[in-house]
């Protein structure tokens, strides 16, 4: 391509130089012709000058002859001198071309005239008539010759003029012809040249056009061996890779619209720029109603309120992080849809534009399934717990009933034995004491397994009983308060809360080194709240920012957490080293 | 002289046989019948109207305390003695409140059995040293508890929060000031309102001023 262009420039320059040369040659030719003409004009001019002078001399001679009066050779001499000078001029100017017979004849005539006149002048003042006639004759002869010469010169002038005219004609024709030929040549060559140059561009353009209309198979064939071929090859290989990696716009639109997820393109300010059909179906807004609106119109905050996120305060990554999460979105009719959002930067053609691509997946069903699974799991856990409690109850009953009653019955028999006085009183007393101890142990074991007070009298009495017992043994003073609590609640929940409080108390006794502790039970329309507070040493409970539970929570708190989660409750710990501990348990329970 | 007629209520036959065995030689006592739960006890007691009923506490169908409540109201001539393994103060308290005349542990001696029966028949109540001590402790505790229940108990944390509310702090600010989570503040606030039986912050502050938690300027 570059080479071709350079060749084109060279050829044009050469053609221009040729033109200049041609015109120079034509000019030179003209110049020679016109110089000739000038010389001829000069010749004719001196010749005619001379003829005038000769005529004058002739007239003088004639006058002399006619008057036949006194002749003064000096008068004649003046005319002759003038004529002689003119002749010398002619001699000087006339080209050798004319110096032929006629010129020689003239010269002879002039020389004779000269000799004759000189002789006449030497002979005396007066010139004889005969001499004058002779002189006149000589002059006539010379004049004849002169006329011939003038005619010759005139003819030459005519000749040259003719040549000149023809030369002008030819020159014009030649230059016109040459110019025309050059124009035609340039047109033809230029056309071919331009075609040659633009052909690959046209081919590329055609290729691009046909790609645009969807013909992804279109390729460009250029074998020019220059940059264009390279460009075409690059174009083709680009198409090959495009073919492999991308799809047509229509195809893409199709994919976009058949996406299961709702798609949004947001600009930097989180304004909706594009949506897909799923978005329209999912959120019940029309495309027009969503475009150019802030994404906030679709975000749901708590309690059906719109979530007014101030995106202007976030940098790009914060926005992406915000979206890349589980959200609740809200439809036009106010329906709340839990979604999982995938968010990425949209690679845009516009440099520096930070567009965000969001795909929101409806996870209602997933959440429902999870809830179901969670519910099932909780039911199973309750059942396991129940089974555990039942097993404990059975064990306690076994201990209490069979072992306890049998020991009691043995104790009765021993008493009878004691009465019969058959055996040593001391021995029987010792056996009775051992049976007593065994019975006490049985009672303790049975009580630890299942709090009989809880079963018989309910939560408040059982916890009060528990606290009375621990206050007797521990250094911590426990207080128990309850507010608006029903006398009896669901017995599974009763057991759970009893165990939770038991764990809480155990933890305080084991770790807190507290002076005072309080346990509060509150019930309102939908929640049962347990608050366990102490003024002990506390611990680092939770990273509030990440909401991560500190690892070494201990088996006691874990078992509380487990029990709370079974009843879909919430458990939180507020504790700081040296600042006591608060356990807050909230369990949904309808009064 | 009529024999003293006894009804034994226990879901374990072995106890019935044990007591029968124990009192075999005591001619003035006659074990009339035996019931395995509270319901059966009520039915049988109504028929035979015994002088003394030995009643266990934990039983299927109807427990001893429920049965005592019914029988003590209905049969004023029958004396009710709890015979059980449970020695928790709360159970002793509940049984005596329900109308029991005596409380006997199953590991009691024959002498204690006979003494208890004599006491209740003479119109007195019977508790041994241990059970009476537990009963007194519990009663005192309950008294303490009732007194403190009449006072409104607010924990240290709750008092702090009331003060912050008085300082017109938002929940967010309170959480920040006390270094606790927002949710904890919300829970406490709700509980405080419930405990003080108020619905507005003004009501809350009025009571707080009354309790000298805050000083109204």
Interface residues (C-beta under 8 A of the other chain):
Chain A: X397 X400 X401 X402 X404 X405 X406 X407 X408 X409 X411 X412 X413 X415 X416 X419 X432 X435 X436 X439 X440 X442 X443 X446 X447 X452 X453 X455 X456 X457 X461 X462 X464 X465 X468 X479 X480 X481 X483 X484 X518 X520 X522 X524 X529 X531 X533 X535 X544 X570 X572 X574 X576 X579 X580 X582 X584 X586
Chain B: X10 X11 X12 X14 X15 X17 X18 X19 X21 X22 X24 X25 X57 X58 X63 X65 X85 X86 X87 X88 X89 X90 X91 X94 X106 X107 X109 X110 X137 X138 X141 X142 X145 X148 X149 X153 X155 X156 X157 X179 X180 X181 X183 X184 X187 X190 X191 X194 X195
